[in-house]
Amino acid sequence: MAKTFREWNVEQVWLLPPSVMDFVPADHVAHFVRETVREQLDLSRIMAPYEQEERGFPPYHPVMMTALLLYAYCQGVYSSRRIAKACEERVDFMAVTGMNRPDFRTVSEFRKRHLEALQGLFVQVLQLCQQAGLVKLGHVALDGTKIKANASKHKAMSYQRMQESEVRLRREVRDWFSRARAADEAEDRQHGLDRRGDELPEWVADKQQRLVKIKEAKAALEAQARAAGKAAPEPKAQRNFTDPESQIMRKSGKEYIQAYNAQAAVDWQAQVIVAQSLSNAATDVQQLEPMVRQIKQNTGRQAQELSADAGYCSEGNLAVLARHHIKPYIATGRQRHGERSASGRGRGRPNTRVVAMRTKLARAGHRSRYRLRKTLPEPVFGQIKQARGFRQFLLRGLAKVRGEWSLICTVHNLLKLAAAKARA
């Protein structure tokens, strides 16, 4: 007896048109993101610019475009070209767009145009997480991670090399013009004065352009040095030609990348990000105070406890936490020469906050609340980088990259909210 199969007729015409609600299961995250954006987020800042535009072809609906961006980031799709392609090929994206198919330029321009307004969605989604009971602020852990900039570290040059290259390139271009003039004079004598002969070879034009870039980068480093009260930049001070605001940072061990330093403060209850920021400073110590202020600003309350690694440890930061009545659990790093040990032995000042912190952690041992730090920011960064594949920024420049990082953190919290709703 022959085996029977379900009918497969690709030419079959549907009697009734399908609904986008039927494209994916009812509990799919695509429906959650679309309806959350439609019903619960205030998009007035995004809508406002369109109210003044009376002419031109009607644009795609800004609410749909916002939902599309957030859902694409939820799926680890960040490139505008990949987002546009998904709108044509993936039914889950169609469930969000209602079969609209914006091209990649439209997606890219929408993201750039509304990047500042999109940053405001972080606080709105965080407040939804609070209302769902996902944020308790009993313990918050702070950490930073280096994320690759949209630039190569090989496109950076030190101030010393800039000085050397500027002299060399200026000499090479000057020598070429001298040779060109001599050749022109010889050809004029031989062929007459009608021939132009003034076209520049590509290598000369390239060297001239590089000389201009080096001069601009050199002037920028000198301006930074003057602002810092220095007579001249350090010889090893570097500037990248592709994204000048990014910096070379150590990622792990001896690996260095052209990067930005992304910060996240994560609540213990459900790994929700309660504060986020981004800088081009390689060190973390100066990030603690603004992040603590942002926790209160974003949530209306302050954390009771805060843990962080040794990169955030300083007398000033421990004093900041004391002023905000936050119990600190911050690693102190290796004991410096002359500091008093936890047992009280050794010379040094025993009453400093750092020494007291070291003693506190040592006495608690493996029961210390510091252990919570390893279960909060590190898994969150893992979910962002590994699960959703965000390892490099698409945009360039500090302001734009800050907006991009805010979107990443917004989407992380949105997925935490979706998971909680699914369990309820």
HUWO-V777148 format. One record per residue. N is the residue number from 0. RES is the residue in one letter. PSI is psi in degrees with one decimal (* if undefined). Layout:
n->N res->RES psi->PSI
n->N res->RES psi->PSI
This chain:
n->0 res->M psi->130.0
n->1 res->A psi->142.6
n->2 res->K psi->135.7
n->3 res->T psi->150.1
n->4 res->F psi->164.5
n->5 res->R psi->148.1
n->6 res->E psi->138.3
n->7 res->W psi->99.0
n->8 res->N psi->97.8
n->9 res->V psi->-14.9
n->10 res->E psi->-0.2
n->11 res->Q psi->127.9
n->12 res->V psi->131.4
n->13 res->W psi->136.5
n->14 res->L psi->-41.6
n->15 res->L psi->141.4
n->16 res->P psi->145.6
n->17 res->P psi->161.5
n->18 res->S psi->145.2
n->19 res->V psi->-22.0
n->20 res->M psi->-22.1
n->21 res->D psi->-4.8
n->22 res->F psi->-37.4
n->23 res->V psi->162.4
n->24 res->P psi->156.4
n->25 res->A psi->-29.1
n->26 res->D psi->14.5
n->27 res->H psi->146.7
n->28 res->V psi->-21.6
n->29 res->A psi->-42.7
n->30 res->H psi->-40.6
n->31 res->F psi->-47.4
n->32 res->V psi->-45.7
n->33 res->R psi->-48.9
n->34 res->E psi->-32.2
n->35 res->T psi->-43.6
n->36 res->V psi->-41.6
n->37 res->R psi->-39.9
n->38 res->E psi->-25.6
n->39 res->Q psi->-10.3
n->40 res->L psi->140.6
n->41 res->D psi->109.8
n->42 res->L psi->26.9
n->43 res->S psi->-34.7
n->44 res->R psi->-30.0
n->45 res->I psi->-35.4
n->46 res->M psi->-31.4
n->47 res->A psi->-46.4
n->48 res->P psi->-28.0
n->49 res->Y psi->-23.1
n->50 res->E psi->-21.5
n->51 res->Q psi->-4.9
n->52 res->E psi->109.5
n->53 res->E psi->-25.7
n->54 res->R psi->171.4
n->55 res->G psi->166.1
n->56 res->F psi->138.6
n->57 res->P psi->127.4
n->58 res->P psi->168.0
n->59 res->Y psi->148.8
n->60 res->H psi->127.7
n->61 res->P psi->-32.0
n->62 res->V psi->-41.8
n->63 res->M psi->-42.5
n->64 res->M psi->-37.4
n->65 res->T psi->-45.4
n->66 res->A psi->-38.6
n->67 res->L psi->-47.0
n->68 res->L psi->-48.6
n->69 res->L psi->-41.6
n->70 res->Y psi->-40.4
n->71 res->A psi->-43.4
n->72 res->Y psi->-35.2
n->73 res->C psi->-32.6
n->74 res->Q psi->5.8
n->75 res->G psi->25.5
n->76 res->V psi->110.9
n->77 res->Y psi->-31.2
n->78 res->S psi->136.7
n->79 res->S psi->-33.9
n->80 res->R psi->-40.9
n->81 res->R psi->-34.8
n->82 res->I psi->-45.5
n->83 res->A psi->-39.5
n->84 res->K psi->-38.8
n->85 res->A psi->-32.5
n->86 res->C psi->-24.7
n->87 res->E psi->-25.4
n->88 res->E psi->-24.0
n->89 res->R psi->127.8
n->90 res->V psi->-27.7
n->91 res->D psi->-36.7
n->92 res->F psi->-37.1
n->93 res->M psi->-32.8
n->94 res->A psi->-25.6
n->95 res->V psi->-43.1
n->96 res->T psi->-9.3
n->97 res->G psi->37.6
n->98 res->M psi->3.7
n->99 res->N psi->148.0
n->100 res->R psi->72.5
n->101 res->P psi->141.0
n->102 res->D psi->172.4
n->103 res->F psi->-31.2
n->104 res->R psi->-38.8
n->105 res->T psi->-44.0
n->106 res->V psi->-46.4
n->107 res->S psi->-45.4
n->108 res->E psi->-36.1
n->109 res->F psi->-43.8
n->110 res->R psi->-44.0
n->111 res->K psi->-43.5
n->112 res->R psi->-38.2
n->113 res->H psi->20.3
n->114 res->L psi->-42.7
n->115 res->E psi->-43.1
n->116 res->A psi->-35.7
n->117 res->L psi->-28.3
n->118 res->Q psi->-32.1
n->119 res->G psi->-16.2
n->120 res->L psi->-21.3
n->121 res->F psi->-48.7
n->122 res->V psi->-38.2
n->123 res->Q psi->-45.6
n->124 res->V psi->-37.9
n->125 res->L psi->-40.2
n->126 res->Q psi->-35.0
n->127 res->L psi->-38.2
n->128 res->C psi->-39.4
n->129 res->Q psi->-45.3
n->130 res->Q psi->-28.5
n->131 res->A psi->0.0
n->132 res->G psi->20.8
n->133 res->L psi->-4.6
n->134 res->V psi->118.5
n->135 res->K psi->-26.6
n->136 res->L psi->24.2
n->137 res->G psi->-43.8
n->138 res->H psi->130.1
n->139 res->V psi->135.6
n->140 res->A psi->138.5
n->141 res->L psi->136.3
n->142 res->D psi->164.3
n->143 res->G psi->157.7
n->144 res->T psi->143.0
n->145 res->K psi->124.3
n->146 res->I psi->131.7
n->147 res->K psi->134.3
n->148 res->A psi->165.3
n->149 res->N psi->61.5
n->150 res->A psi->152.6
n->151 res->S psi->140.7
n->152 res->K psi->-18.7
n->153 res->H psi->-8.9
n->154 res->K psi->13.0
n->155 res->A psi->155.3
n->156 res->M psi->140.2
n->157 res->S psi->160.6
n->158 res->Y psi->-38.8
n->159 res->Q psi->-42.4
n->160 res->R psi->-33.1
n->161 res->M psi->-44.3
n->162 res->Q psi->-43.8
n->163 res->E psi->-43.2
n->164 res->S psi->-36.7
n->165 res->E psi->-43.9
n->166 res->V psi->-44.5
n->167 res->R psi->-46.7
n->168 res->L psi->-40.2
n->169 res->R psi->-38.9
n->170 res->R psi->-42.0
n->171 res->E psi->-44.3
n->172 res->V psi->-40.8
n->173 res->R psi->-41.4
n->174 res->D psi->-39.5
n->175 res->W psi->-45.0
n->176 res->F psi->-35.7
n->177 res->S psi->-43.8
n->178 res->R psi->-37.4
n->179 res->A psi->-42.0
n->180 res->R psi->-41.6
n->181 res->A psi->-40.7
n->182 res->A psi->-40.3
n->183 res->D psi->-43.1
n->184 res->E psi->-39.9
n->185 res->A psi->-42.1
n->186 res->E psi->-35.0
n->187 res->D psi->-40.2
n->188 res->R psi->-32.0
n->189 res->Q psi->-43.1
n->190 res->H psi->-7.4
n->191 res->G psi->-175.3
n->192 res->L psi->7.1
n->193 res->D psi->-28.7
n->194 res->R psi->135.0
n->195 res->R psi->-70.1
n->196 res->G psi->22.9
n->197 res->D psi->11.6
n->198 res->E psi->135.8
n->199 res->L psi->137.5
n->200 res->P psi->154.3
n->201 res->E psi->-36.6
n->202 res->W psi->-29.7
n->203 res->V psi->-45.7
n->204 res->A psi->-41.4
n->205 res->D psi->-43.0
n->206 res->K psi->-35.8
n->207 res->Q psi->-43.6
n->208 res->Q psi->-40.9
n->209 res->R psi->-36.8
n->210 res->L psi->-40.3
n->211 res->V psi->-44.5
n->212 res->K psi->-40.9
n->213 res->I psi->-41.8
n->214 res->K psi->-42.4
n->215 res->E psi->-45.2
n->216 res->A psi->-40.2
n->217 res->K psi->-43.2
n->218 res->A psi->-36.7
n->219 res->A psi->-42.7
n->220 res->L psi->-38.4
n->221 res->E psi->-38.1
n->222 res->A psi->-39.7
n->223 res->Q psi->-39.9
n->224 res->A psi->-42.4
n->225 res->R psi->-38.8
n->226 res->A psi->-29.6
n->227 res->A psi->3.9
n->228 res->G psi->22.4
n->229 res->K psi->150.8
n->230 res->A psi->-35.8
n->231 res->A psi->157.6
n->232 res->P psi->156.3
n->233 res->E psi->144.8
n->234 res->P psi->-31.3
n->235 res->K psi->-0.2
n->236 res->A psi->131.8
n->237 res->Q psi->158.1
n->238 res->R psi->134.1
n->239 res->N psi->136.1
n->240 res->F psi->-29.1
n->241 res->T psi->-50.4
n->242 res->D psi->88.5
n->243 res->P psi->-22.0
n->244 res->E psi->-10.1
n->245 res->S psi->164.0
n->246 res->Q psi->154.5
n->247 res->I psi->123.4
n->248 res->M psi->152.8
n->249 res->R psi->124.3
n->250 res->K psi->-55.3
n->251 res->S psi->139.2
n->252 res->G psi->-122.6
n->253 res->K psi->11.9
n->254 res->E psi->127.9
n->255 res->Y psi->139.2
n->256 res->I psi->157.9
n->257 res->Q psi->116.4
n->258 res->A psi->176.1
n->259 res->Y psi->158.6
n->260 res->N psi->106.0
n->261 res->A psi->136.3
n->262 res->Q psi->146.0
n->263 res->A psi->133.1
n->264 res->A psi->122.2
n->265 res->V psi->130.7
n->266 res->D psi->142.7
n->267 res->W psi->-30.2
n->268 res->Q psi->-50.3
n->269 res->A psi->23.1
n->270 res->Q psi->39.1
n->271 res->V psi->136.1
n->272 res->I psi->119.3
n->273 res->V psi->-12.5
n->274 res->A psi->146.6
n->275 res->Q psi->150.5
n->276 res->S psi->175.4
n->277 res->L psi->140.8
n->278 res->S psi->171.3
n->279 res->N psi->20.8
n->280 res->A psi->131.2
n->281 res->A psi->-26.2
n->282 res->T psi->158.4
n->283 res->D psi->-15.1
n->284 res->V psi->-33.8
n->285 res->Q psi->-1.5
n->286 res->Q psi->-15.8
n->287 res->L psi->-51.1
n->288 res->E psi->-49.0
n->289 res->P psi->-31.6
n->290 res->M psi->-37.8
n->291 res->V psi->-43.1
n->292 res->R psi->-37.1
n->293 res->Q psi->-33.2
n->294 res->I psi->-48.4
n->295 res->K psi->-40.8
n->296 res->Q psi->-40.2
n->297 res->N psi->-36.2
n->298 res->T psi->-15.9
n->299 res->G psi->-5.1
n->300 res->R psi->166.8
n->301 res->Q psi->150.8
n->302 res->A psi->148.5
n->303 res->Q psi->-36.4
n->304 res->E psi->151.9
n->305 res->L psi->130.9
n->306 res->S psi->149.9
n->307 res->A psi->162.9
n->308 res->D psi->-177.3
n->309 res->A psi->-18.3
n->310 res->G psi->-19.4
n->311 res->Y psi->0.7
n->312 res->C psi->124.1
n->313 res->S psi->160.5
n->314 res->E psi->-42.3
n->315 res->G psi->-43.1
n->316 res->N psi->-38.3
n->317 res->L psi->-34.0
n->318 res->A psi->-37.7
n->319 res->V psi->-46.1
n->320 res->L psi->-37.1
n->321 res->A psi->-41.2
n->322 res->R psi->-32.0
n->323 res->H psi->5.6
n->324 res->H psi->42.7
n->325 res->I psi->129.3
n->326 res->K psi->121.3
n->327 res->P psi->144.2
n->328 res->Y psi->83.1
n->329 res->I psi->126.9
n->330 res->A psi->144.5
n->331 res->T psi->-2.6
n->332 res->G psi->-167.0
n->333 res->R psi->144.9
n->334 res->Q psi->128.5
n->335 res->R psi->157.2
n->336 res->H psi->128.3
n->337 res->G psi->-9.4
n->338 res->E psi->148.8
n->339 res->R psi->136.9
n->340 res->S psi->173.6
n->341 res->A psi->-29.0
n->342 res->S psi->-7.8
n->343 res->G psi->-2.1
n->344 res->R psi->159.6
n->345 res->G psi->164.1
n->346 res->R psi->165.0
n->347 res->G psi->-172.3
n->348 res->R psi->108.9
n->349 res->P psi->-11.6
n->350 res->N psi->8.5
n->351 res->T psi->154.3
n->352 res->R psi->-34.9
n->353 res->V psi->-44.6
n->354 res->V psi->-41.7
n->355 res->A psi->-36.7
n->356 res->M psi->-42.0
n->357 res->R psi->-42.2
n->358 res->T psi->-42.3
n->359 res->K psi->-46.2
n->360 res->L psi->-39.0
n->361 res->A psi->-39.5
n->362 res->R psi->-35.5
n->363 res->A psi->-26.8
n->364 res->G psi->-138.7
n->365 res->H psi->-11.4
n->366 res->R psi->-2.3
n->367 res->S psi->145.6
n->368 res->R psi->-12.6
n->369 res->Y psi->-26.5
n->370 res->R psi->-22.2
n->371 res->L psi->-23.7
n->372 res->R psi->-36.3
n->373 res->K psi->-18.2
n->374 res->T psi->6.6
n->375 res->L psi->-81.4
n->376 res->P psi->-37.8
n->377 res->E psi->-46.7
n->378 res->P psi->-34.5
n->379 res->V psi->-45.7
n->380 res->F psi->-34.4
n->381 res->G psi->-41.5
n->382 res->Q psi->-39.3
n->383 res->I psi->-46.2
n->384 res->K psi->-43.0
n->385 res->Q psi->-54.2
n->386 res->A psi->-40.3
n->387 res->R psi->4.2
n->388 res->G psi->25.7
n->389 res->F psi->101.1
n->390 res->R psi->-5.3
n->391 res->Q psi->138.6
n->392 res->F psi->148.4
n->393 res->L psi->-33.3
n->394 res->L psi->169.8
n->395 res->R psi->147.3
n->396 res->G psi->141.0
n->397 res->L psi->-46.1
n->398 res->A psi->-44.7
n->399 res->K psi->-37.6
n->400 res->V psi->-34.7
n->401 res->R psi->-42.0
n->402 res->G psi->-39.0
n->403 res->E psi->-42.4
n->404 res->W psi->-37.0
n->405 res->S psi->-40.5
n->406 res->L psi->-42.0
n->407 res->I psi->-44.3
n->408 res->C psi->-36.1
n->409 res->T psi->-45.3
n->410 res->V psi->-37.9
n->411 res->H psi->-47.7
n->412 res->N psi->-35.2
n->413 res->L psi->-40.1
n->414 res->L psi->-36.4
n->415 res->K psi->-40.2
n->416 res->L psi->-41.2
n->417 res->A psi->-43.4
n->418 res->A psi->-39.3
n->419 res->A psi->-41.3
n->420 res->K psi->-35.8
n->421 res->A psi->-34.1
n->422 res->R psi->-24.7
n->423 res->A psi->*
